[in-house]
Amino acid sequence: QQQPQEFHMTFKARAGRNIAGQSFASKVTKFGIKPKQLGDDISKKISGFPGIKVHTSIKIANKKANIEIIPSTSHLLKDILRTKGSISKKDILDVVGKMKNKLKAKTLEGNVLQVLGTCMSLETAIEGIKAKEMIKKVKSGEIKF
């Protein structure tokens, strides 16, 4: 019997929790991966996101696991605020570009509005304009992205 060669899995994980669970182990052992070691590797990758559930993607090919952390919109915006201190329209477009696979709107404007909604929940301003006001201006066409 031939073993499958590739495997891809995406799930949410929280830093500080045991990741190598029973269902997780049954999925990866058939690819020659040790669940405990993989769980430890994932824990190391997500240790920079304390208390936050992060989307984690695992791709297994040729008995090697590639672990990728998919950041959330709020995490990206918080990083921008931490490094720059404020958010610009260009930063919003950068976040939309990074999150294009997770944002559900069909248009650029819709995706921008989703990111601005996250800005509103973070209570931050974009170029000195409150997020709620920015949303109104984008919807009215007064501000274009």
N, C-alpha and C positions, 0 to 999 in steps of 0.2 A: 504494500500500500504506500502510495506516494504522499509525503507530507506537504501541506500548503506552504508556499514560499513567502508570501507577504501577508501582513496583517496591519490594519489601521483602526485605531479606536480613539474616540474623543470623549472626555468625561470631565466632571468638576471635581476638584480636590481642594482640601483646605490644609494650609500649613499647620504642622504640629499633630496631625492625625495619622493613624496607621493606614497606609494605602494598599498594602499587599493583602487584600481580603480573599476569601474563598472563591468568589466568582471571578475575580481578577486573575487569580492563580490558574484556574482551569483554562482561561483563554490564552495565557502566554506560555505555559509550560510546553505545549505541543509545538512551539517554535524554537525550543531549546534555550529559553530564557528562564533564569531563576527569578521567581516572583519576589523573593525577599530583596535581592540585589536591585531589581528594577524599582521596587517600592522605595528603597533607600535613595536611588538616583533621582526619582521624582521628588522626594522630600527635600533633597538638596536644591533642586531647581526652583521649587516653590517657596523656599524658606524666606525669600525676599518679599513675600506677600503675606505678612502675619495676619491671621484672622479673616482673610478674604478668600472666598471660593474662587478659584481660577480655573478657566477652561484649559485642560491639558490634552495634548494630542500625542499619541504614541504611534510611530510607524516602525514595524519590525520587518526587516528583510535580511536574509542570509545570517540569521542568528545574532543580529545587531539591532539594538533598539535606538531610535532617534526620538528624543523627548522634546516637544516644543510647547512653550507656554503661550497661550493666546490671551493677551491682556484685555481687560474690560475698558469701555469708553471712559468710565470715571477714573480708572487707574491712570490712563494716558493723560487725561486732563489734570489730575493731581500732580503728575510728574512735571508737566509744563509749568504749573503754578509754583512748584517747588524750585525749579531751575530758573525760570524767568521772572516769576512774581506776578505776571499778568498774562491774559490770553488775547491773541490777535485773531483777525479773520483768517489769516494764513495758517495759524495753529489749528483752527477749526477744520480747514480744508485738509490739513495734514492728518488729523485724527480720522476724518471721513475716509481718506485714502487707506489708512492702516486698517480700518474697521469695515471696509467695503463688503467683506464676506459675511459679517455678522449683522449689518444694518439691513433692515427689511424693505425700506422704501424703494420705489422704482426710479425715482429721479434724484439728481444731485441735491435739489432744493429740499426734498423730503428727508434725505440723509442728514443734511445740514441742520434741519429742524430737530431731528432726533438728538443730534449731538448738543444743540442749544438747549434742549429739554434737560439733558444731563447737567449742563452748566447751571441751569435754573435750580436743579436739586442740590447742587454744590454751593449755591448762593454766590456765584462769581459773575463778574462783569466781563464783557468782551469789548476791548478798546474803550473802556470807560462807560459803556452802556449796559444797564442791567439786562440779564438774559431774557427776561420776560418782554422787555421793550424791544430787544433785538429780534425776537420771534415775531412780534407784531410788525416790525418794519420789513422783515423778510417776506412775510405773508402778503403785505400790501404792495410789495415790489419796490419800496423806497430804497432798500439795500439789496444789492445783488452779490452773490458769491460765485 
